């Protein structure tokens, strides 16, 4: 876990840094996947402000805590809020994992589908514009499909060009 400190118009004392390290050590047990933590301390007029930006694998959490007099109070409030959010996210993740396993088993009964039934699936991979076989091959490559139906340029009859398993192309023309 990388920790970065920023002090904006405030002094970063060794006590504050030690306190942050101590609280981050506790948070490390809650969230093992936290990558970066930015601790930003600031003073604006008569109030102190502490911001903690924690970036984890799944997303980021931003927590701010403010106190009127003391920087340590602001840090304490910010770390408490971050701890609550991390616990909530962890519990949500656990419940989602548990619920997902139960629902899959309960809601997915084994349904026997007859394999003898054949279905016709419509697809719109054809061109009304007359074209040559070379142009149809280009269209087949552009669309990344297995087959392409087109009208031949000279005869106005329908033809099908398809991709063979060996990597070559096959052409079906009506008689």
Secondary structure, 3 states (H helix, E strand, C coil): CEEEEEEECCCCCHHHHHHHHHHHHHHHHHCCCEEEEEEEEEEECCEEEEEEEEEECCCEEEEEEEECCCHHHHHHHHHHHHHHHHHHHHHHHHHHHHHHHHHHHHHCCCCCCCCCCCCCCCCCCEEEEEECHHHHHHHHHHHCCCEEEEEECCCCCEEEEEECCCCCEEEEECC
